[in-house]
Structures are given as C-alpha cells and as structure tokens.
Amino acid sequence: MITSAACRAAINSNEVVTIRCHRHCDFFETMKLLHIDYDKNNVEQGFIDWNEEKRIERFVSREEAYQIALREGQLSGLTDTPGQLFSEDIY
C-alpha cells in the first residue's frame, strides 16, 4: 500500500536520504528552507510502499508505485499519466 510520496537524494555531497512528503515539490521547498546542499539533477521522486505482510516499508519508483496503487485500489480515478503515479493521483 502506498503511504506517502517521497524523494531520495544525496545530501551534503554523499549521504543518501529518503524524505517523505505530501507532494514531491515539498521536498524541494524543505531543502531550500533548511539550506541543505543536494544535487537537484539527481533527485529520485517516488513513493513509500508499506507491505503489511512483511511489515516493512520501502522506496519505490513512480512506475512501481502506480502498479501497487492500482492493485490496492488507491487510485481515485483515471490518471493523467497511466503507468506512473503522481501524488495528485492518490491524495
């Protein structure tokens, strides 16, 4: 089940972090507000998937998130980008 949008990026030149956000644009705003150095060209936008059976969560791509949201009945209707999930598709 998709629980939130998230972005994964290297900050401060080397530490890779995954940050959950309501919308992907929130990540960029947060980085700017906190003056955190990151490579804007290498930010991976995706989602957090919670697997209840295994009790783990993981970062997934827009494509994999779309398949998960479709299977879990989380899509509220037709999307503008079939095959890719955007936060607007689930919130």
C-alpha positions in Angstrom: 0.0 0.0 0.0 1.3 3.4 -0.9 1.6 5.5 2.2 3.2 8.7 1.0 5.2 10.5 -1.7 8.9 10.6 -1.1 12.2 11.8 -2.6 15.6 10.1 -2.5 18.7 12.2 -2.9 22.3 12.5 -1.9 22.7 15.4 0.5 25.9 17.1 1.7 27.8 15.5 -1.1 27.4 11.9 -0.1 24.7 10.8 2.4 21.7 9.3 0.6 18.4 10.0 2.4 14.8 9.3 1.7 12.4 12.0 2.8 8.7 11.5 2.9 6.5 14.4 1.7 2.9 15.1 1.0 3.8 16.3 -2.5 7.1 15.9 -4.2 7.5 19.7 -4.5 7.5 19.8 -0.7 10.9 18.1 -0.7 12.5 20.9 -2.8 10.9 23.5 -0.6 12.2 21.8 2.6 15.8 21.5 1.2 15.7 25.2 0.3 14.3 26.3 3.7 16.9 24.3 5.5 19.8 25.3 3.2 20.7 21.7 2.6 23.1 21.1 -0.3 22.0 18.5 -2.8 22.3 17.7 -6.5 18.9 18.9 -8.0 19.5 16.8 -11.1 19.8 13.5 -9.2 16.7 13.6 -7.0 14.6 10.5 -7.4 10.9 11.1 -7.0 8.9 8.1 -5.8 6.7 6.8 -3.0 6.8 4.8 0.2 5.2 1.3 0.0 4.1 -0.4 3.2 4.0 -4.2 3.0 1.7 -5.3 5.9 2.5 -9.0 5.5 6.3 -8.5 5.7 5.9 -5.4 8.0 8.4 -3.4 6.0 8.4 -0.2 4.0 10.5 0.7 1.0 11.1 3.4 -1.5 9.6 2.6 -4.9 9.7 4.3 -8.3 6.7 6.1 -9.8 6.1 3.1 -12.1 6.2 0.5 -9.4 4.0 2.8 -7.2 1.4 3.0 -9.9 1.1 -0.8 -10.1 0.9 -1.1 -6.3 -1.8 1.7 -6.1 -3.8 0.1 -8.9 -3.7 -3.3 -7.2 -4.6 -1.9 -3.8 -7.5 0.2 -5.1 -5.8 3.5 -4.2 -6.4 5.4 -7.4 -9.3 7.8 -7.2 -10.0 7.7 -10.9 -8.3 8.0 -14.3 -4.8 9.4 -14.1 -3.2 11.9 -16.5 -0.1 9.7 -16.7 -1.0 6.0 -16.9 1.8 3.8 -15.8 3.3 6.5 -13.5 2.0 7.6 -10.1 1.9 11.2 -9.0 0.9 12.4 -5.6 -2.1 14.1 -7.1 -3.4 10.6 -8.1 -3.8 9.4 -4.5 -4.4 12.5 -2.3 
